[in-house]
Amino acid sequence: MPFVSTQNLNIYYEQAGDGLPLLVFGGTGGDLRRKPSIMDTVLARRFQLTCHDQRGLGQSEKPADGYTMQAYADDGANLLDALGIERAHVLGLSFGGMVAQHFALTHSARLSKLALFCTAPGGAGGASYPLHELLDLDEETGLRTRLKLYDTRLDDAWIDANPEFVEMARAASNRAAFDDDPHRERGAIGQFHARAGHDCWAALGDITAPVWLAGGAFDGIATPQTMQNMASRLPHAQLTFYQGGHLFMTEDAQPFKDVADFFSSEGKAP
């Protein structure tokens, strides 16, 4: 199991493949022990893919404090330093897309191209759904609410009619399944608090790298309108919607093929 110790954090990471370096920032509650993961996609066959458990999550260190969006972005830059990678393409998924925006703004010299999946700029451009507000709900209500946010086509009648799907979702949402670390809870809460304060809206125009945005047409967390707002603010961006919800990239292999073509191409988008 590969770990690196940076000046600020002990980070668990995984690498696969050859080619141009690609750094991935994962989503809320991300844990590379959950399979399949980003390491099982076409990206691992076309790039030198690097992904890590972000601070407070998975097998990475869960410090007592320091849970800010900038800290998550700096952790990515410090990981590149430790691995001897000077410059990389960057892909951010959901919460990781928020982190990737901060990375692009403060570590622009390390960035080649940027791809943002199912995420939001914050501020006047629109924020992702405040997931921290679901923490106080009972388990069943919380699960139903999340399912309807993940895909706005779902309603209570559909959920009642598909108990097997609901049980799979319940198992997938059990973040403690792999993690007996006594500090797991503070890491998860730290990420929720950082996420709630995310706002890159005013600075998006400073991201001059080519950007490819991908969203789900039925996403209730990072809504289509929010994705459109972000695309309008970025100088060199293209937006593509897929027929799915917040996790559209797990329902269809095409988004990862498209983003691989974007990173490989000379132009802005595939």
C-alpha positions as CSV (number, residue, x, y, z in Angstrom):
1,M,0.0,0.0,0.0
2,P,1.7,3.2,-1.1
3,F,1.9,6.2,1.2
4,V,3.8,9.4,1.0
5,S,4.5,11.9,3.8
6,T,4.3,15.5,2.7
7,Q,5.0,18.5,4.8
8,N,1.4,18.5,6.0
9,L,-0.1,15.0,5.6
10,N,0.4,11.3,5.3
11,I,-1.4,10.5,2.0
12,Y,-2.5,7.1,0.7
13,Y,-2.4,7.1,-3.1
14,E,-2.6,4.7,-6.1
15,Q,-1.1,4.9,-9.5
16,A,-1.6,3.0,-12.8
17,G,-0.7,3.2,-16.4
18,D,1.7,5.1,-18.6
19,G,1.5,8.2,-20.6
20,L,0.8,11.8,-19.7
21,P,0.3,12.4,-15.9
22,L,-3.3,12.7,-14.8
23,L,-4.2,13.7,-11.2
24,V,-7.8,12.9,-10.0
25,F,-9.6,14.5,-7.0
26,G,-12.4,12.2,-5.8
27,G,-15.8,13.0,-4.4
28,T,-17.4,13.2,-1.0
29,G,-16.5,10.3,1.2
30,G,-14.1,8.9,-1.3
31,D,-12.2,5.8,-0.4
32,L,-10.0,3.9,-2.9
33,R,-10.9,0.6,-1.2
34,R,-14.3,0.9,-2.7
35,K,-14.4,-1.1,-6.0
36,P,-14.8,-0.4,-8.8
37,S,-12.9,2.9,-8.5
38,I,-11.4,5.4,-10.9
39,M,-8.4,3.1,-11.2
40,D,-10.6,0.6,-13.1
41,T,-11.6,3.0,-15.9
42,V,-10.1,3.6,-19.3
43,L,-8.1,6.5,-17.8
44,A,-5.7,4.0,-16.2
45,R,-4.9,2.5,-19.6
46,R,-4.3,5.8,-21.4
47,F,-2.5,8.0,-18.8
48,Q,-0.2,7.8,-15.8
49,L,-3.1,8.0,-13.4
50,T,-2.7,9.1,-9.9
51,C,-5.5,9.2,-7.3
52,H,-5.4,9.6,-3.6
53,D,-7.7,9.4,-0.5
54,Q,-8.1,13.0,0.4
55,R,-7.4,14.3,3.9
56,G,-9.7,12.8,6.5
57,L,-10.8,10.0,4.2
58,G,-10.0,6.4,3.5
59,Q,-6.5,5.4,4.5
60,S,-5.0,8.9,4.5
61,E,-4.3,10.8,7.7
62,K,-7.3,12.3,9.5
63,P,-5.8,15.4,11.3
64,A,-7.6,17.2,14.0
65,D,-8.0,20.4,11.9
66,G,-7.0,21.9,8.6
67,Y,-10.1,21.0,6.6
68,T,-10.3,23.8,4.1
69,M,-10.7,23.8,0.3
70,Q,-7.3,25.3,-0.1
71,A,-5.7,22.5,2.1
72,Y,-7.3,19.8,-0.2
73,A,-5.9,21.6,-3.2
74,D,-2.4,22.0,-1.6
75,D,-2.5,18.3,-0.7
76,G,-2.7,17.5,-4.4
77,A,0.2,19.7,-5.3
78,N,2.3,18.2,-2.5
79,L,1.5,14.7,-3.7
80,L,2.7,15.7,-7.2
81,D,5.9,17.0,-5.6
82,A,6.5,13.8,-3.6
83,L,6.0,11.7,-6.8
84,G,8.3,14.0,-8.9
85,I,5.5,15.1,-11.3
86,E,5.9,18.7,-12.4
87,R,2.8,19.1,-14.4
88,A,-0.4,17.1,-14.9
89,H,-3.9,17.1,-16.4
90,V,-6.5,17.3,-13.5
91,L,-9.9,15.7,-13.2
92,G,-12.2,16.6,-10.3
93,L,-15.3,14.6,-9.5
94,S,-18.1,16.3,-7.5
95,F,-16.4,17.5,-4.3
96,G,-13.2,16.8,-6.1
97,G,-14.3,19.2,-8.8
98,M,-14.5,22.0,-6.2
99,V,-11.0,21.1,-5.0
100,A,-9.8,21.1,-8.6
101,Q,-11.0,24.6,-9.1
102,H,-8.9,25.8,-6.1
103,F,-6.0,23.8,-7.5
104,A,-6.3,25.4,-10.9
105,L,-6.4,28.9,-9.3
106,T,-3.5,28.5,-6.9
107,H,-1.3,25.9,-8.7
108,S,-1.8,27.0,-12.3
109,A,1.8,26.2,-13.3
110,R,1.1,22.6,-12.4
111,L,-2.0,22.3,-14.6
112,S,-2.2,21.2,-18.3
113,K,-5.9,20.7,-18.9
114,L,-8.8,20.6,-16.4
115,A,-11.9,18.5,-16.4
116,L,-14.8,19.0,-13.9
117,F,-17.5,16.4,-13.5
118,C,-20.9,17.1,-11.6
119,T,-19.6,20.0,-9.6
120,A,-20.3,23.7,-8.8
121,P,-18.5,27.0,-8.5
122,G,-20.2,28.2,-5.4
123,G,-21.2,31.8,-4.6
124,A,-23.5,33.6,-7.1
125,G,-22.9,30.8,-9.7
126,G,-24.7,28.3,-7.5
127,A,-23.5,25.7,-4.9
128,S,-23.9,22.0,-4.9
129,Y,-26.6,20.7,-2.6
130,P,-25.7,21.3,1.1
131,L,-25.2,17.6,2.0
132,H,-24.3,18.5,5.6
133,E,-28.0,19.3,6.1
134,L,-28.8,15.6,5.6
135,L,-26.6,14.5,8.6
136,D,-29.4,15.0,11.1
137,L,-32.0,13.0,9.2
138,D,-32.9,9.4,10.2
139,E,-31.3,6.7,8.1
140,E,-34.3,5.9,5.9
141,T,-35.2,9.6,5.2
142,G,-31.6,10.5,4.5
143,L,-31.3,7.6,2.1
144,R,-34.5,8.4,0.2
145,T,-33.5,12.1,0.0
146,R,-30.0,11.3,-1.3
147,L,-31.5,9.0,-4.0
148,K,-33.8,11.7,-5.2
149,L,-30.9,14.2,-5.3
150,Y,-28.6,11.8,-7.1
151,D,-31.3,11.4,-9.9
152,T,-34.2,13.7,-10.1
153,R,-36.2,11.2,-12.1
154,L,-36.6,9.1,-8.9
155,D,-39.6,9.6,-6.7
156,D,-41.0,7.8,-3.6
157,A,-43.2,5.5,-5.8
158,W,-40.1,4.4,-7.8
159,I,-38.1,3.9,-4.7
160,D,-40.9,1.8,-3.1
161,A,-41.1,-0.3,-6.3
162,N,-37.4,-1.1,-6.4
163,P,-36.3,-2.4,-3.0
164,E,-33.2,-4.2,-4.4
165,F,-31.8,-1.0,-5.8
166,V,-32.4,0.8,-2.5
167,E,-30.6,-1.9,-0.6
168,M,-27.6,-1.7,-2.9
169,A,-27.6,2.1,-2.4
170,R,-27.8,1.6,1.4
171,A,-24.7,-0.7,1.3
172,A,-22.8,1.7,-0.9
173,S,-23.5,4.6,1.5
174,N,-22.0,2.8,4.4
175,R,-18.8,4.8,4.6
176,A,-17.6,2.9,7.7
177,A,-17.5,-0.4,5.9
178,F,-13.7,-0.3,5.4
179,D,-12.7,2.1,8.0
180,D,-12.2,1.4,11.7
181,D,-10.1,4.5,12.3
182,P,-11.4,6.2,15.4
183,H,-11.0,9.6,13.7
184,R,-13.1,8.6,10.6
185,E,-16.0,10.8,11.8
186,R,-14.0,14.0,12.1
187,G,-12.5,13.5,8.7
188,A,-16.0,13.1,7.1
189,I,-17.4,16.1,9.0
190,G,-14.3,18.2,8.1
191,Q,-15.0,17.5,4.4
192,F,-18.6,18.5,4.8
193,H,-17.7,21.8,6.4
194,A,-15.0,22.6,3.8
195,R,-17.5,21.8,1.0
196,A,-20.1,24.2,2.5
197,G,-17.7,27.1,2.3
198,H,-16.6,26.5,-1.3
199,D,-16.8,29.6,-3.6
200,C,-14.6,30.1,-6.7
201,W,-17.2,32.0,-8.7
202,A,-15.6,35.4,-8.8
203,A,-12.2,33.9,-9.7
204,L,-13.2,31.4,-12.4
205,G,-12.2,33.8,-15.2
206,D,-8.6,33.5,-14.1
207,I,-8.5,29.8,-15.1
208,T,-7.0,30.1,-18.5
209,A,-6.4,26.4,-19.1
210,P,-8.7,24.4,-21.4
211,V,-11.6,23.1,-19.3
212,W,-14.1,20.4,-20.1
213,L,-17.3,20.2,-18.0
214,A,-19.5,17.1,-17.8
215,G,-22.8,17.0,-16.0
216,G,-25.8,14.7,-15.5
217,A,-29.1,15.9,-17.1
218,F,-31.0,14.7,-14.0
219,D,-28.5,15.7,-11.3
220,G,-30.1,17.3,-8.2
221,I,-26.8,17.9,-6.4
222,A,-24.8,19.8,-9.1
223,T,-27.7,20.9,-11.1
224,P,-27.6,21.5,-14.9
225,Q,-28.2,25.2,-14.4
226,T,-25.2,25.4,-12.1
227,M,-23.0,23.6,-14.6
228,Q,-24.2,26.0,-17.3
229,N,-23.3,29.0,-15.1
230,M,-19.8,27.7,-14.6
231,A,-19.3,27.1,-18.3
232,S,-20.3,30.6,-19.0
233,R,-17.7,32.0,-16.6
234,L,-14.7,30.0,-17.7
235,P,-12.8,31.5,-20.7
236,H,-12.0,28.2,-22.5
237,A,-14.6,25.7,-21.5
238,Q,-17.0,23.3,-23.2
239,L,-20.0,21.6,-21.4
240,T,-21.5,18.2,-22.2
241,F,-24.5,16.7,-20.5
242,Y,-25.1,12.9,-20.2
243,Q,-28.4,11.1,-19.7
244,G,-28.0,10.4,-16.0
245,G,-27.9,11.8,-12.5
246,H,-25.1,12.9,-10.3
247,L,-23.3,9.6,-10.8
248,F,-23.7,9.6,-14.6
249,M,-20.1,8.5,-15.1
250,T,-20.8,5.2,-13.3
251,E,-23.9,4.5,-15.4
252,D,-22.2,5.0,-18.8
253,A,-18.5,4.4,-19.9
254,Q,-18.7,7.2,-22.5
255,P,-17.9,10.1,-20.1
256,F,-14.5,8.7,-19.2
257,K,-13.8,7.9,-22.9
258,D,-14.7,11.4,-23.8
259,V,-12.5,13.0,-21.1
260,A,-9.6,10.8,-22.1
261,D,-10.0,12.1,-25.7
262,F,-10.1,15.7,-24.3
263,F,-6.8,15.2,-22.4
264,S,-5.2,13.6,-25.4
265,S,-6.3,16.1,-28.0
266,E,-4.6,19.3,-29.1
267,G,-7.9,21.2,-29.0
268,K,-10.2,22.1,-26.1
269,A,-12.6,19.2,-26.3
270,P,-13.1,15.8,-28.0
